[in-house]
Amino acid sequence: MRILHTSDWHLGRQFHGLTLEEDHDHVLVQILSTIDDHGPKRTNRAKVS
């Protein structure tokens, strides 16, 4: 069984006044590439708070 789990994205938050949008975009592209390459059957997303 292959499971891909991500969490703690902190979407929309800033770090010392800097946006993390470009970092999130970069990581999301890597995650989608991993899904394409390895094809997990299930993905889990943590609750966004």
Distance bins in CASP14 RR format, pairs under 12 A and 6 or more apart:
PFRMAT RR
TARGET T0000
AUTHOR 0000-0000-0000
RMODE 2
METHOD distances of the structure
MODEL  1
1 39 0 0 0 0 0 1 0 0 0 0 0
1 40 0 0 0 0 1 0 0 0 0 0 0
1 41 1 0 0 1 0 0 0 0 0 0 0
1 42 1 0 0 1 0 0 0 0 0 0 0
2 34 0 0 0 0 0 1 0 0 0 0 0
2 35 0 0 0 0 1 0 0 0 0 0 0
2 37 0 0 0 0 0 1 0 0 0 0 0
2 38 1 0 0 1 0 0 0 0 0 0 0
2 39 1 0 0 1 0 0 0 0 0 0 0
2 40 1 1 0 0 0 0 0 0 0 0 0
2 41 1 0 1 0 0 0 0 0 0 0 0
2 42 1 0 0 1 0 0 0 0 0 0 0
2 43 0 0 0 0 1 0 0 0 0 0 0
2 44 0 0 0 0 0 1 0 0 0 0 0
3 35 0 0 0 0 0 1 0 0 0 0 0
3 38 0 0 0 0 0 1 0 0 0 0 0
3 39 0 0 0 0 0 1 0 0 0 0 0
3 40 1 0 1 0 0 0 0 0 0 0 0
3 41 1 0 0 1 0 0 0 0 0 0 0
3 42 1 0 1 0 0 0 0 0 0 0 0
3 43 1 0 0 1 0 0 0 0 0 0 0
3 44 1 0 0 1 0 0 0 0 0 0 0
3 45 0 0 0 0 0 1 0 0 0 0 0
4 30 0 0 0 0 0 1 0 0 0 0 0
4 31 1 0 0 1 0 0 0 0 0 0 0
4 32 0 0 0 0 0 1 0 0 0 0 0
4 33 0 0 0 0 0 1 0 0 0 0 0
4 34 1 0 0 1 0 0 0 0 0 0 0
4 35 1 0 0 1 0 0 0 0 0 0 0
4 36 0 0 0 0 0 1 0 0 0 0 0
4 37 0 0 0 0 0 1 0 0 0 0 0
4 38 0 0 0 0 1 0 0 0 0 0 0
4 39 0 0 0 0 1 0 0 0 0 0 0
4 40 1 0 1 0 0 0 0 0 0 0 0
4 41 0 0 0 0 1 0 0 0 0 0 0
4 42 1 0 0 1 0 0 0 0 0 0 0
4 43 1 0 1 0 0 0 0 0 0 0 0
4 44 1 0 0 1 0 0 0 0 0 0 0
4 45 0 0 0 0 1 0 0 0 0 0 0
5 31 0 0 0 0 0 1 0 0 0 0 0
5 40 0 0 0 0 1 0 0 0 0 0 0
5 42 0 0 0 0 1 0 0 0 0 0 0
5 43 1 0 0 1 0 0 0 0 0 0 0
5 44 1 0 1 0 0 0 0 0 0 0 0
5 45 0 0 0 0 1 0 0 0 0 0 0
5 46 1 0 0 1 0 0 0 0 0 0 0
6 24 0 0 0 0 0 1 0 0 0 0 0
6 27 0 0 0 0 1 0 0 0 0 0 0
6 28 0 0 0 0 1 0 0 0 0 0 0
6 30 0 0 0 0 0 1 0 0 0 0 0
6 31 1 0 0 1 0 0 0 0 0 0 0
6 32 0 0 0 0 0 1 0 0 0 0 0
6 34 0 0 0 0 0 1 0 0 0 0 0
6 35 0 0 0 0 0 1 0 0 0 0 0
6 40 0 0 0 0 0 1 0 0 0 0 0
6 43 0 0 0 0 1 0 0 0 0 0 0
6 44 1 0 0 1 0 0 0 0 0 0 0
6 45 1 0 0 1 0 0 0 0 0 0 0
6 46 1 0 0 1 0 0 0 0 0 0 0
6 48 0 0 0 0 0 1 0 0 0 0 0
7 43 0 0 0 0 0 1 0 0 0 0 0
7 44 0 0 0 0 1 0 0 0 0 0 0
7 45 1 0 0 1 0 0 0 0 0 0 0
7 46 1 1 0 0 0 0 0 0 0 0 0
7 47 0 0 0 0 1 0 0 0 0 0 0
7 48 0 0 0 0 1 0 0 0 0 0 0
7 49 0 0 0 0 0 1 0 0 0 0 0
8 20 0 0 0 0 0 1 0 0 0 0 0
8 24 0 0 0 0 0 1 0 0 0 0 0
8 27 0 0 0 0 0 1 0 0 0 0 0
8 45 0 0 0 0 0 1 0 0 0 0 0
8 46 1 0 0 1 0 0 0 0 0 0 0
8 47 0 0 0 0 0 1 0 0 0 0 0
8 48 0 0 0 0 0 1 0 0 0 0 0
8 49 0 0 0 0 0 1 0 0 0 0 0
9 20 0 0 0 0 1 0 0 0 0 0 0
9 21 0 0 0 0 0 1 0 0 0 0 0
9 23 0 0 0 0 1 0 0 0 0 0 0
9 24 1 0 0 1 0 0 0 0 0 0 0
9 25 0 0 0 0 0 1 0 0 0 0 0
9 27 0 0 0 0 1 0 0 0 0 0 0
9 28 0 0 0 0 1 0 0 0 0 0 0
9 31 0 0 0 0 0 1 0 0 0 0 0
9 45 0 0 0 0 1 0 0 0 0 0 0
9 46 0 0 0 0 1 0 0 0 0 0 0
9 47 0 0 0 0 0 1 0 0 0 0 0
9 48 1 0 0 1 0 0 0 0 0 0 0
9 49 0 0 0 0 0 1 0 0 0 0 0
10 19 0 0 0 0 0 1 0 0 0 0 0
10 20 1 0 0 1 0 0 0 0 0 0 0
10 21 0 0 0 0 0 1 0 0 0 0 0
10 23 0 0 0 0 0 1 0 0 0 0 0
10 24 0 0 0 0 1 0 0 0 0 0 0
10 27 0 0 0 0 0 1 0 0 0 0 0
10 46 0 0 0 0 0 1 0 0 0 0 0
10 48 0 0 0 0 1 0 0 0 0 0 0
10 49 0 0 0 0 1 0 0 0 0 0 0
11 19 0 0 0 0 0 1 0 0 0 0 0
11 20 0 0 0 0 1 0 0 0 0 0 0
11 21 0 0 0 0 1 0 0 0 0 0 0
11 23 0 0 0 0 0 1 0 0 0 0 0
11 24 1 0 0 1 0 0 0 0 0 0 0
11 25 0 0 0 0 0 1 0 0 0 0 0
11 27 0 0 0 0 0 1 0 0 0 0 0
11 28 0 0 0 0 0 1 0 0 0 0 0
11 45 0 0 0 0 0 1 0 0 0 0 0
11 46 0 0 0 0 0 1 0 0 0 0 0
11 48 1 0 0 1 0 0 0 0 0 0 0
11 49 0 0 0 0 0 1 0 0 0 0 0
12 18 0 0 0 0 0 1 0 0 0 0 0
12 19 1 0 0 1 0 0 0 0 0 0 0
12 20 1 0 0 1 0 0 0 0 0 0 0
12 21 1 0 0 1 0 0 0 0 0 0 0
12 23 0 0 0 0 0 1 0 0 0 0 0
12 24 0 0 0 0 1 0 0 0 0 0 0
12 48 0 0 0 0 0 1 0 0 0 0 0
13 19 0 0 0 0 1 0 0 0 0 0 0
13 20 1 0 0 1 0 0 0 0 0 0 0
13 21 0 0 0 0 0 1 0 0 0 0 0
13 23 0 0 0 0 0 1 0 0 0 0 0
13 24 0 0 0 0 1 0 0 0 0 0 0
13 48 0 0 0 0 0 1 0 0 0 0 0
13 49 0 0 0 0 0 1 0 0 0 0 0
14 20 1 0 0 1 0 0 0 0 0 0 0
14 21 0 0 0 0 1 0 0 0 0 0 0
14 23 0 0 0 0 0 1 0 0 0 0 0
14 24 0 0 0 0 0 1 0 0 0 0 0
15 21 0 0 0 0 0 1 0 0 0 0 0
15 22 0 0 0 0 0 1 0 0 0 0 0
15 23 0 0 0 0 1 0 0 0 0 0 0
15 24 0 0 0 0 0 1 0 0 0 0 0
19 25 0 0 0 0 0 1 0 0 0 0 0
20 26 0 0 0 0 0 1 0 0 0 0 0
20 27 0 0 0 0 1 0 0 0 0 0 0
20 28 0 0 0 0 0 1 0 0 0 0 0
21 27 0 0 0 0 0 1 0 0 0 0 0
21 28 0 0 0 0 0 1 0 0 0 0 0
22 28 0 0 0 0 0 1 0 0 0 0 0
22 29 0 0 0 0 0 1 0 0 0 0 0
23 29 0 0 0 0 0 1 0 0 0 0 0
23 30 0 0 0 0 0 1 0 0 0 0 0
24 30 0 0 0 0 0 1 0 0 0 0 0
24 31 0 0 0 0 0 1 0 0 0 0 0
25 31 0 0 0 0 0 1 0 0 0 0 0
25 32 0 0 0 0 0 1 0 0 0 0 0
26 32 0 0 0 0 0 1 0 0 0 0 0
26 33 0 0 0 0 0 1 0 0 0 0 0
27 33 0 0 0 0 0 1 0 0 0 0 0
27 34 0 0 0 0 0 1 0 0 0 0 0
28 34 0 0 0 0 0 1 0 0 0 0 0
28 35 0 0 0 0 0 1 0 0 0 0 0
29 35 0 0 0 0 0 1 0 0 0 0 0
29 36 0 0 0 0 0 1 0 0 0 0 0
30 36 0 0 0 0 0 1 0 0 0 0 0
30 37 0 0 0 0 0 1 0 0 0 0 0
31 37 0 0 0 0 0 1 0 0 0 0 0
31 38 0 0 0 0 0 1 0 0 0 0 0
31 39 0 0 0 0 0 1 0 0 0 0 0
31 40 0 0 0 0 0 1 0 0 0 0 0
31 43 0 0 0 0 1 0 0 0 0 0 0
31 45 0 0 0 0 0 1 0 0 0 0 0
32 38 0 0 0 0 0 1 0 0 0 0 0
32 39 0 0 0 0 0 1 0 0 0 0 0
32 40 0 0 0 0 0 1 0 0 0 0 0
32 43 0 0 0 0 0 1 0 0 0 0 0
33 39 0 0 0 0 0 1 0 0 0 0 0
34 40 0 0 0 0 1 0 0 0 0 0 0
34 43 0 0 0 0 0 1 0 0 0 0 0
35 41 0 0 0 0 0 1 0 0 0 0 0
35 42 0 0 0 0 0 1 0 0 0 0 0
35 43 1 0 0 1 0 0 0 0 0 0 0
END
